[in-house]
Amino acid sequence: MKNIKHFWKEILITTGLTVMFGGGMMMGGESFLGGEAEDITHIQDTVATSQATYFAENGKYEHTASSTYNSLDYYCYEYMNAISQPGYQLFIEKGSGTSTEIMSTGYGPEATSRTWEWRLKYQDE
């Protein structure tokens, strides 16, 4: 049974439809594990303000340790593109017992390629 679950999980992940056995379900980037849109917006706004202030004072973005807001964990990584233009990537994670989902919002010159909706990061078998 475990092999069948693993087989279908791999098929569904590669086609963009992820079923997390023993957890929630994710289709087309929309998770059914909870309605946390307001929390995500709050995190994004808070981080954007903090990063703008840090950049104005230091000329670079801040790499942050993990923080928690309600049930969501978040952290930022600074990056430089190939022509030394800075940006940062905000990661937000949430768990549902045996699995963890992650989403990313990019800021700066690579914002589009660094932004993606919820996807499976980790799952216990």
C-alpha positions as CSV (number, residue, x, y, z in Angstrom):
1,M,0.0,0.0,0.0
2,K,2.9,2.4,0.8
3,N,4.3,1.9,-2.7
4,I,1.0,2.7,-4.3
5,K,0.7,5.9,-2.3
6,H,4.2,6.8,-3.2
7,F,3.6,6.1,-6.9
8,W,0.4,8.3,-7.0
9,K,2.0,11.0,-4.9
10,E,4.9,11.3,-7.4
11,I,2.5,11.3,-10.4
12,L,0.3,14.0,-8.8
13,I,3.3,16.2,-7.7
14,T,4.7,16.2,-11.2
15,T,1.4,17.2,-12.8
16,G,0.8,20.1,-10.4
17,L,-1.9,18.4,-8.3
18,T,-0.6,17.3,-4.9
19,V,-2.4,15.0,-2.6
20,M,-0.9,14.8,0.8
21,F,-1.9,11.4,2.3
22,G,-2.9,11.8,5.9
23,G,-3.0,15.6,5.5
24,G,-4.9,18.2,3.5
25,M,-5.2,18.6,-0.3
26,M,-3.6,21.2,-2.6
27,M,-4.9,21.9,-6.1
28,G,-3.6,24.6,-8.4
29,G,-1.7,26.3,-5.6
30,E,-4.7,26.6,-3.3
31,S,-4.4,24.8,0.0
32,F,-7.4,23.6,2.0
33,L,-5.4,23.3,5.2
34,G,-6.7,26.7,6.5
35,G,-7.9,30.2,5.5
36,E,-4.8,32.2,6.4
37,A,-4.9,34.8,3.6
38,E,-5.1,37.8,6.1
39,D,-2.1,36.4,8.1
40,I,-0.1,36.1,4.9
41,T,-0.9,39.6,3.9
42,H,0.1,40.8,7.3
43,I,3.4,39.0,7.2
44,Q,4.2,40.3,3.7
45,D,3.3,43.9,4.6
46,T,5.4,43.7,7.9
47,V,8.4,42.2,6.2
48,A,8.2,44.7,3.2
49,T,8.3,47.6,5.7
50,S,11.1,46.1,7.7
51,Q,13.2,45.3,4.6
52,A,12.7,48.8,3.1
53,T,13.9,50.4,6.3
54,Y,16.9,48.0,6.6
55,F,17.8,48.6,2.9
56,A,17.6,52.4,3.4
57,E,20.0,52.2,6.4
58,N,22.4,49.4,5.1
59,G,22.2,49.3,1.3
60,K,21.3,45.6,1.4
61,Y,18.4,43.5,2.5
62,E,18.3,41.6,5.8
63,H,18.6,37.8,6.0
64,T,16.2,37.0,8.8
65,A,15.9,34.1,11.3
66,S,12.6,32.3,11.4
67,S,9.7,34.1,13.1
68,T,6.1,33.0,13.7
69,Y,2.8,34.9,13.2
70,N,-0.2,32.9,14.4
71,S,0.4,29.4,12.9
72,L,2.7,30.5,10.1
73,D,6.5,30.5,10.2
74,Y,8.4,32.9,7.9
75,Y,11.9,34.0,7.1
76,C,13.8,35.9,4.4
77,Y,16.9,35.4,2.3
78,E,18.7,38.2,0.5
79,Y,20.0,37.5,-3.0
80,M,22.0,39.2,-5.7
81,N,21.3,38.6,-9.4
82,A,24.0,38.2,-12.0
83,I,24.5,41.9,-12.4
84,S,24.6,42.6,-8.6
85,Q,21.1,43.9,-8.2
86,P,19.8,43.0,-4.7
87,G,16.5,41.5,-3.8
88,Y,15.0,39.2,-1.1
89,Q,12.8,36.2,-0.9
90,L,10.1,35.7,1.8
91,F,9.3,32.1,2.7
92,I,6.1,31.2,4.6
93,E,5.6,27.8,6.0
94,K,2.7,25.9,7.6
95,G,2.3,22.5,8.9
96,S,-0.6,20.0,9.3
97,G,0.7,17.3,11.5
98,T,2.7,15.1,9.2
99,S,3.4,17.5,6.4
100,T,4.7,21.0,5.8
101,E,3.8,23.4,3.0
102,I,5.9,26.3,1.8
103,M,5.2,29.4,-0.4
104,S,7.5,32.1,-1.5
105,T,7.2,35.8,-2.5
106,G,10.1,37.4,-4.3
107,Y,11.0,41.1,-4.2
108,G,13.5,42.8,-6.5
109,P,14.8,42.0,-10.0
110,E,14.0,38.2,-9.8
111,A,10.6,38.7,-8.1
112,T,8.6,36.8,-10.7
113,S,10.8,33.7,-10.7
114,R,11.1,33.6,-6.9
115,T,7.3,33.8,-6.3
116,W,5.3,30.6,-6.1
117,E,2.2,29.4,-4.3
118,W,1.9,26.6,-1.7
119,R,3.7,23.4,-2.4
120,L,4.7,20.4,-0.4
121,K,8.0,20.8,1.4
122,Y,8.0,17.8,3.7
123,Q,5.8,14.9,4.5
124,D,6.2,12.0,6.9
125,E,5.5,8.6,5.3
